[in-house]
Amino acid sequence: MSEDNKELHQATNHQHHHHHHRHHRVRNAILILIAIIVVAAGGYVAYAWHKLSETSKVVYQPSGAPKLRNASKVISSKKPVSILLLGTDTGALGRSYKGRTDTIMVMTINPKTNKSTMVSLPRDMKVNLPGYAKYSPAKINAAYTYGGTKETIATVQKYLNVPIDYYLLVNMGGLEKAIDKVGGVDVVSPLSFSYEGATFTKGQKYHLNGNKALKFSRMRYDDPRGDYGRQERQRLIISALLKKSISYKTVLNDDFLVAISDEMQTDLTRSDMLGLALNYRNAGKNTTSDHAQGKTEMLGGQSFEVVSSTERARVSNELRTNLGLSTTNP
C-alpha cells in the first residue's frame, strides 16, 4: 500500500458513520460488520470529495485568462505544474477597491524531480500590458488594478514565456488566518530588524503565528535591499506555509477553507486541490527561492524596476526547466 493510500486508509478511522438500527434480527452480525468496514474504507474518498466540493465552491473563481495548455490534465497526469501566487494589501476581496498586487510570485512544482521553484517579480517591474496598450509601459502590479487576475496572468505569461496553469490570490488577512490555521510557520530571519513591536535576529529560527509572520514579511524601509529583501521574506513565509498546507488533511479541512474563503480566490478545482495534495507535496519541501533583479529607472516621473533581457531569459529558463520545457535564448 502506498504512503498516500495508507494515510487515506488511516483517515477513514476518524470518520463516523451513522447507521440505521435494523428492526429485524441480524443473524450474521460479523459479516455485516465486515461489509460496513469495506464500504467505509472505499467510501471515504467519495465522502471527502463531496465535502471538498461544497467548500471549494466558495473559493473557486475562474480567471478568464487564456491558458497556454490544459492545466487540469497536467495535474491528473502528475506533470510539473505552475501556479501564480498573488498577494493583495486589501481587506476582504469583495470590496470595490481592488488595490494592487504587492506580491507576485511564479511557483513551479515538479513531482518527478521533487523540486519547486519560487520566483518573485518586483511589483514596480516595467512591462507592457497585453490588454491595456494605452496604459503601457506600466508597473506589473497595475495589471491587477486594470484587469484583475485575467490581465495579471496574461502579462506574466507573455513577459516570462511560461505557461501559468493556475493562480492563487490571497490578501494579507487571508494569509494571517491560513498561518494560524496550520499552527504557525517556521522561518530563519535573513537579517536583524524590529518592526511594529516584533524583533528578529539574523540567523535565528522563529516559530511565527499569523500576526508575527505578516510583520516579518511586511517590513520594507529598514531593509538594505528594499523591496527585494521584502520579497525574500515573503517567499520564506509562503514556502513555510506551503510545506504545512500541501496535505490532504488541510485541503479536506472545512475550517481551513472556510476561514480563508473570504480572502482567497483560485481556479484550482476540488480534484486539482486533492491531486496537488496527494502527488505534489514532497516537491513542496524542496524549494529554490529566486527573484527577477531589476534596475531602478525614472520614466515620466515614475520609478520603475527595469529587468534586462538577459535577466528575464535567466528567470524564464529557470521556471521552464523545472516545468520540463525547453529553454530559450534572451
C-alpha positions in Angstrom: 0.0 0.0 0.0 1.4 3.4 -0.9 2.1 6.1 1.7 -0.9 8.2 0.3 -3.2 5.2 0.5 -2.0 4.4 4.0 -2.8 7.9 5.1 -6.2 7.9 3.4 -6.9 4.5 5.0 -5.9 5.7 8.4 -8.0 8.8 7.9 -11.1 6.6 7.4 -10.8 5.5 11.1 -11.6 9.1 12.1 -14.9 9.2 10.1 -18.0 8.5 12.0 -20.7 6.7 10.0 -24.2 6.6 11.4 -26.2 3.5 10.5 -29.9 3.0 10.9 -30.9 0.4 13.5 -32.4 -2.5 11.8 -35.7 -3.7 13.4 -35.3 -7.3 12.4 -32.7 -9.6 13.9 -29.4 -9.9 12.1 -28.1 -13.4 12.3 -24.7 -12.8 11.0 -23.6 -9.5 12.6 -19.9 -10.2 11.9 -20.4 -10.4 8.1 -22.4 -7.2 8.1 -19.7 -5.5 10.2 -17.0 -6.6 7.7 -19.1 -5.3 4.9 -19.5 -1.9 6.7 -15.8 -1.6 7.2 -15.1 -2.4 3.5 -17.7 0.2 2.3 -16.4 2.8 4.8 -12.8 2.4 3.6 -13.8 2.7 -0.1 -16.5 5.4 0.7 -14.1 7.8 2.4 -12.7 9.2 -0.8 -16.3 9.9 -2.1 -17.2 11.4 1.2 -14.1 13.6 1.2 -14.6 14.8 -2.4 -18.2 15.7 -1.7 -17.2 17.7 1.4 -14.4 19.5 -0.5 -16.7 20.2 -3.5 -19.1 22.1 -1.2 -16.4 24.2 0.5 -14.2 24.8 -2.6 -17.1 26.4 -4.4 -16.6 29.3 -2.0 -13.0 30.0 -3.2 -13.3 28.9 -6.8 -13.1 31.7 -9.3 -12.0 31.2 -12.9 -9.6 33.9 -14.1 -10.9 34.2 -17.7 -7.2 34.3 -18.9 -6.3 32.2 -21.9 -4.5 29.0 -20.8 -1.4 28.0 -22.8 -2.2 24.4 -22.1 -4.8 22.1 -20.5 -4.0 22.7 -16.8 -6.2 20.1 -15.1 -4.7 17.4 -17.5 -1.2 18.5 -16.2 -2.2 17.6 -12.6 -4.1 14.5 -13.4 -1.1 13.1 -15.3 1.2 14.3 -12.5 3.3 16.6 -14.7 5.2 19.7 -13.5 2.7 22.5 -12.8 2.9 26.3 -12.4 0.9 28.4 -10.0 0.9 32.2 -9.9 0.7 33.4 -6.3 -0.7 36.9 -5.9 -0.9 38.8 -2.6 -3.0 42.0 -2.2 -2.9 44.5 0.5 -6.7 45.0 0.7 -9.2 43.5 3.2 -11.9 41.2 2.0 -11.7 40.6 -1.7 -15.4 41.5 -2.2 -14.7 45.2 -1.7 -15.0 47.6 -4.7 -11.5 48.9 -4.4 -9.3 46.2 -5.7 -5.9 47.7 -4.9 -2.7 46.4 -6.4 -0.8 43.2 -6.1 2.0 43.7 -3.6 3.3 40.2 -4.1 3.7 38.5 -7.5 5.4 35.1 -7.5 5.5 32.3 -10.0 5.8 28.8 -8.4 6.6 25.7 -10.4 6.2 22.2 -8.8 7.9 19.2 -10.3 6.7 15.9 -8.8 9.2 13.9 -10.9 12.3 15.6 -9.6 10.6 16.6 -6.3 11.7 20.2 -6.8 9.8 23.5 -6.6 11.0 27.0 -7.7 9.5 30.2 -6.4 10.4 33.4 -8.3 9.3 36.8 -7.2 8.7 39.6 -9.7 9.3 43.2 -8.5 5.9 44.9 -8.2 7.3 48.0 -9.9 8.7 46.0 -12.8 8.3 47.7 -16.2 6.0 45.8 -18.5 3.6 46.2 -21.4 0.1 45.2 -20.5 -1.3 43.0 -23.3 -4.9 44.1 -22.7 -4.1 47.8 -21.9 -1.7 49.1 -24.5 -2.7 52.7 -23.9 -1.6 52.5 -20.3 1.7 50.8 -21.2 4.5 50.8 -20.3 3.2 50.2 -16.7 4.3 48.7 -13.4 3.3 45.0 -13.3 1.2 45.4 -10.2 -1.1 47.8 -12.2 -2.2 44.8 -14.3 -4.4 43.7 -11.4 -5.8 47.2 -11.0 -6.8 47.5 -14.6 -7.8 43.9 -15.5 -7.7 41.8 -12.3 -6.2 38.3 -12.3 -7.0 37.8 -16.0 -4.7 40.7 -17.1 -2.0 39.7 -14.5 -1.9 36.2 -15.8 -1.8 37.4 -19.4 1.0 39.8 -18.6 3.2 37.2 -16.7 2.7 34.6 -19.4 3.8 36.9 -22.1 6.6 38.5 -20.2 8.2 35.3 -18.9 7.2 32.9 -21.8 6.0 30.5 -19.2 2.5 28.9 -19.1 0.5 29.8 -15.9 -1.6 26.8 -15.2 -3.4 28.1 -12.1 -3.5 31.2 -9.9 -4.0 31.7 -6.1 -4.9 35.2 -4.9 -4.8 35.9 -1.2 -4.9 39.1 0.7 -2.9 39.7 3.8 -5.8 38.9 6.2 -6.2 35.6 4.5 -2.5 34.8 4.8 -2.7 35.6 8.5 -5.6 33.2 9.1 -4.1 30.4 7.0 -0.9 30.5 9.0 -2.9 30.4 12.3 -5.0 27.5 11.0 -1.9 25.4 10.3 -0.4 26.2 13.7 2.2 28.8 12.7 5.2 28.6 10.4 9.0 28.3 11.0 11.5 30.7 9.3 15.1 31.7 9.7 15.5 35.5 9.6 17.9 36.7 6.8 18.6 40.0 8.7 18.2 41.7 12.1 15.3 44.2 12.4 12.4 45.4 14.5 9.0 46.2 13.1 5.7 47.1 14.8 6.9 45.7 18.1 8.3 42.5 16.7 12.1 41.9 16.8 14.1 39.5 14.6 17.7 38.5 14.7 19.7 37.4 11.7 20.3 33.6 11.5 17.8 32.9 14.3 14.9 30.4 13.7 11.4 31.6 14.7 8.0 29.9 15.0 5.6 32.6 13.9 1.9 33.0 14.2 -0.1 34.8 11.5 0.3 38.3 13.0 4.1 37.9 13.6 4.5 36.4 10.1 2.9 39.4 8.5 5.2 41.7 10.4 8.2 39.6 9.3 7.2 39.8 5.7 5.9 43.4 5.5 8.9 45.5 6.7 10.5 47.3 3.7 12.2 50.6 4.5 14.7 49.3 7.1 15.9 46.5 4.7 19.1 47.5 2.9 17.8 45.6 -0.1 14.5 47.4 -0.1 11.6 45.6 -1.8 13.9 42.8 -2.9 14.6 42.0 0.7 10.9 42.1 1.5 10.3 39.7 -1.5 12.7 37.2 0.0 11.0 37.3 3.4 7.6 36.8 1.7 9.0 33.8 -0.1 10.2 32.4 3.2 6.8 32.8 4.8 4.9 31.4 1.8 7.2 28.4 1.3 6.9 27.6 5.0 3.1 27.8 4.7 3.1 25.5 1.6 5.1 22.9 3.4 2.4 22.7 6.0 -0.7 23.2 3.9 0.0 21.0 0.9 -1.5 17.9 2.5 -4.9 16.3 2.0 -5.6 16.8 5.7 -5.6 20.6 5.2 -7.2 20.5 1.8 -10.1 18.5 3.1 -10.4 20.6 6.2 -13.6 22.6 6.1 -12.5 25.0 8.8 -9.3 25.8 6.9 -11.0 26.6 3.6 -14.0 28.4 5.1 -11.7 30.5 7.3 -9.8 31.9 4.4 -12.6 31.8 1.7 -13.5 35.5 2.1 -9.9 36.4 1.4 -8.8 33.9 -1.1 -9.6 33.1 -4.8 -8.2 30.4 -7.0 -9.1 28.5 -10.2 -8.0 25.2 -8.7 -11.0 22.8 -8.6 -11.6 20.3 -5.8 -10.0 17.5 -7.8 -7.0 19.7 -8.7 -6.5 20.5 -5.0 -6.7 16.9 -4.0 -4.3 15.9 -6.8 -1.8 18.5 -5.6 -2.1 17.4 -2.0 -1.6 13.7 -2.8 1.0 13.8 -5.6 3.0 17.1 -5.3 3.5 17.6 -1.6 7.0 16.2 -1.5 8.2 18.7 -4.1 6.9 21.5 -1.8 9.5 20.5 0.8 12.4 21.2 -1.6 12.1 24.8 -2.8 14.5 27.1 -4.7 13.9 30.7 -4.0 14.8 33.4 -6.5 13.7 36.8 -7.9 14.0 38.8 -11.1 16.5 41.6 -10.4 15.7 45.0 -11.9 17.5 48.4 -12.0 15.7 51.5 -10.8 14.9 54.0 -13.6 12.7 57.1 -13.6 10.3 57.3 -16.5 7.8 60.1 -16.8 8.2 61.0 -13.1 7.6 57.4 -12.0 10.1 54.9 -10.6 10.3 51.6 -12.4 12.3 48.4 -11.9 13.7 47.7 -15.4 14.7 44.0 -15.8 17.3 43.3 -18.6 16.5 40.8 -21.4 19.4 38.6 -20.1 17.9 38.5 -16.5 14.4 38.0 -18.0 15.7 35.0 -20.0 17.5 33.6 -17.0 14.3 33.6 -14.8 12.2 32.3 -17.7 14.6 29.4 -18.3 14.8 28.6 -14.5 11.0 28.2 -14.5 10.8 26.4 -17.8 13.5 23.9 -16.8 11.5 23.0 -13.6 8.4 22.6 -15.8 10.3 20.2 -18.1 10.1 22.7 -21.0 12.9 23.7 -23.5 14.9 26.8 -22.6 15.0 29.9 -24.8 17.7 32.5 -25.6 17.5 36.1 -24.5 
